[in-house]
Amino acid sequence: MNPLMLKPLTRYLLAPLICALAAPLWAQTTQTAPPPPAAPPSVQAAVTAATATPVAPPSVTGTPTLPNSQDYRLGAGDAIGVQVYQSPDLSIDARVSESGVISYPLVGSVQIGGLTISEAEKKIGDALRSGGFVKVPQVNIVLRQVRGNQVAVLGQVSRPGRFPLETFNTRVSDMLAAAGGTTATGDDVLIVTGQRDGKPFRKVIDIPGLFLNAKSDEDIVLAGGDTLYVNKAPMFYIYGEAQRPGPYRIERGMTVMQALAQGGGPTVRGSQNRLKLHRRDASGKVVEITPNLNDPIRPEDVLYVRESLF
């Protein structure tokens, strides 16, 4: 055979053998990769909920807001911000003085104490216009801190403290409600002190009468600087052979029998017919008396339940 013909013949015979040997390797490389394992149902539900429903932003607790009513009247100590449209040089922060005056650029002293916010805005605007400083002033006043028209509520109330007069016609019942009402040991009487027309003012008000009467004349309008005081209710004391000895609040019209019932009544060893009452007389001396069951209980009375004779 011609040696030149051997080389093509060798290639012809070996080509199928090479293809047969390479076929398994080629099949392994072209085989698709297996799919990733499926996530558990709980994880899939969480992912679906997170992608389908937007997460709401966390709620922000609101801070107490300042009175924004146009009826609020400015008082001494109030901090305000005055802004004039397109006049940044006239925008200032000021505090109302004890005489109700603020110092304003170009204008000087402006009396705004006792005015509402809208009235004070108009007064400053009129001063700028009349002085020829601004042709059409647009004044805006922002109340930054309330220190002026405040009322103090003290004594036996749920939230004692100082409260702003947000409107010009705030009454005693409104301020008592703002303080959370009286406590369990609070008296039925409220005392209002302050000044009216430059003179000392004092008024004693019956608290239940403010709400039980359809229209109470005692529900007066408060003024800045007033003080409301609720004293501790009068108490009586019961001891001896009583079920629940101790101090108790005196209710209106309470009798000795009702006071005994307040203490749970006498024990099996006690007797309601053997009561002794210790009471201070007009001179302040403590005297011992034998009360009747229908006698009224007075403040600081001490009721003693004695043992039965049988």
Beta strands, then each sheet from edge to edge (+ up, - down):
strand 1: 79-84
strand 2: 92-95
strand 3: 101-104
strand 4: 108-111
strand 5: 139-145
strand 6: 150-155
strand 7: 161-164
strand 8: 186-196
strand 9: 199-206
strand 10: 227-232
strand 11: 235-240
strand 12: 246-249
strand 13: 270-280
strand 14: 286-289
strand 15: 302-307
sheet 1: 2+ 1- 5+
sheet 2: 3+ 4-
sheet 3: 7+ 6- 10- 8+ 9-
sheet 4: 12+ 11- 15- 13+ 14-
end
